[in-house]
Every structure is written in structure tokens, then in C-alpha cells.
Amino acid sequence: MSGISVTELFKTYKGSDEPTLKGLSFQFPEGKIAGLLGPNGAGKTTTISILCGLVRGDSGEVVIHGLKQEAAHREAIKHIIGIVPQQIALYPQLSAVENLTYFGNLYGFKGKALQQKIMHYLEIFGLEKSAHKEIHKYSGGMKRRANIIAAILHDPQLLILDEPTAGVDVQSRGMILQFLRDYNSRGASILYTSHLLEEAQSLCEDVVIMDEGKMIVQGNPLKLIEQHPACQNLEDVFLHFTGYALRD
Ligand SMILES: Nc1ncnc2c1ncn2[C@@H]1O[C@H](COP(=O)(O)OP(=O)(O)OP(=O)(O)O)[C@@H](O)[C@H]1O
């Protein structure tokens, strides 16, 4: 199928006695905004890292837009996916333009066309006035926005974001969410993780709630709420399935 398909994925990190992923399976069709949700330690970042080919699963199958995630397809998948990691993946001593030029070059983009694209996105993300400022002088919200631009310069069909709105102010968050909706409306698929369930409820057409390395439930947020009469919102559904116990 097109989209993302994860089947029976297992992963135990070296030196760890407990598996992080214990037979995780889910599918997201192409063209949607999807959410991968779960408590701390559920395995969301691990899953995303395996989807992107940054970490290897021990067993199971991952298929991205019809391509199995394996060595032979790594380069093709790299061009399909844009990844926005949880940690800011920019060089702090370089300016936004210098950073983005570097990332653009990695994908084979060069010259005037790349510079125009960079300036276009810096404007969309409200960073044009700070284009030549070093990243370490940026606020947290500005860094998050620049981090997203680095992942979209090659126009990925699938954008994967790990907590893109964590710790940003209301203004930056609104801007980022609007961008994701616009990017999706142009045909791209989006998969994102968040602990902000109100946000996920309004943004996502489809969510997977995972816990302890397994898929617990999947569905459209509004339908999941409807199906559980005691639940008023996605947070209630989340608590219904994952419980109140604190996680390490
Ligand atoms: N590189 C690693 N080496 C060993 N254990 C790891 C590594 N990365 C993650 N883990 C462990 O795997 C489990 C799942 O971590 P992961 O970061 O995938 O969860 P998460 O759902 O993204 O959590 P959070 O919401 O806190 O970001 C945790 O117990 C974590 O300690």
C-alpha cells in the first residue's frame, strides 16, 4: 500500500533487557495528517527513527510509499521523507541561511534556485529578518521553525516531525500548525508526535496511540471520542487506553 505500513516491529537497544518495540503494527494511508501518540517511553521516537532508516529494527517490516525500509531503498526513501527531529539539528555557530544552504546541498540543490527557496521559506516561517543571524542567537521557537525548514527543502512527500511544537509559544505553535495544514493540503502526508492531545485532536485525521512498544488503538480522533461515551476529548480516550500510572 502507499503511505506508511509498520508490521510486527521489534526493537531492543543494545545493553537493554527490555524491548522498546514489542510487535508494533499500524498503517497510515497517504495524504493524511497522522499522529503517533503515547506516554513517555512508549517508543514513538524509536519508531520514527526506524521509519526514517536512522535506527534498525530487530525484526518486522516497514514500508514507506511502497518501498521496504532496507538498504536497497534507503536513498530513495531519503528523498521521499523529510525528518524534523526532537532535538534541534542545526549548527549553532552558523546562520540560518548557512545552515539551510548546507542542508540543501546535501540533497543536491545549489545556487540561485536554492537561495530563492531558502528565502521563500524563511519568509513563510517569519525568519527573514534573522536570515543571517547565528542560530545560537535564535529563541527556542525560532530554532524550531528553522529546524522544520531544513527538512522540507527537498519537497518531501512525507514529513515526519517529532514533537515539533514542544516548548514553543502560542504564536510559533499556531504558525507551525498552519504550515503543516497547508503542506498537507498540497498533497503531502504528515506524521507527527506530540504530548499535546488537544492539538493532535484538532490537527490529525488519524492517530495511533501506542504504549510500551505496542499499538493500543488507532482511529480518527473524533470517531474514537464518539465510540467511547465516557470520553469528552482525545485526552480522555488516551487516558482510557493508557491509564494513570506514571512512566519512567
Ligand atoms: N539509544 C537508546 N539506547 C537505549 N535505550 C533507548 C535508546 N533510545 C531510547 N531508548 C529507550 O527506549 C524506550 C522508548 O524511548 P523513545 O524515546 O522511543 O520513547 P518516546 O515514546 O519517544 O518517549 P518520549 O515521549 O519521552 O519522547 C525508553 O525506555 C528509552 O529509554
The ligand as a Gaussian input file, in Angstrom:
#p B3LYP/6-31G(d) Opt

LIG

0 1
 N       19.601000       4.850000      22.130000
 C       18.963000       4.189000      23.108000
 N       19.593000       3.261000      23.856000
 C       18.954000       2.581000      24.821000
 N       17.650000       2.763000      25.151000
 C       16.973000       3.685000      24.436000
 C       17.590000       4.447000      23.390000
 N       16.643000       5.287000      22.865000
 C       15.509000       5.057000      23.558000
 N       15.695000       4.105000      24.493000
 C       14.684000       3.587000      25.406000
 O       13.574000       3.136000      24.661000
 C       12.359000       3.499000      25.317000
 C       11.478000       4.282000      24.382000
 O       12.106000       5.510000      24.070000
 P       11.548000       6.507000      22.974000
 O       12.391000       7.732000      23.041000
 O       11.422000       5.807000      21.679000
 O       10.091000       6.788000      23.554000
 P        9.115000       8.019000      23.291000
 O        7.747000       7.452000      23.216000
 O        9.586000       8.820000      22.127000
 O        9.266000       8.846000      24.638000
 P        9.112000      10.428000      24.941000
 O        7.658000      10.729000      24.861000
 O        9.640000      10.539000      26.319000
 O        9.926000      11.178000      23.918000
 C       12.755000       4.272000      26.576000
 O       12.721000       3.374000      27.671000
 C       14.156000       4.696000      26.298000
 O       14.916000       4.788000      27.488000

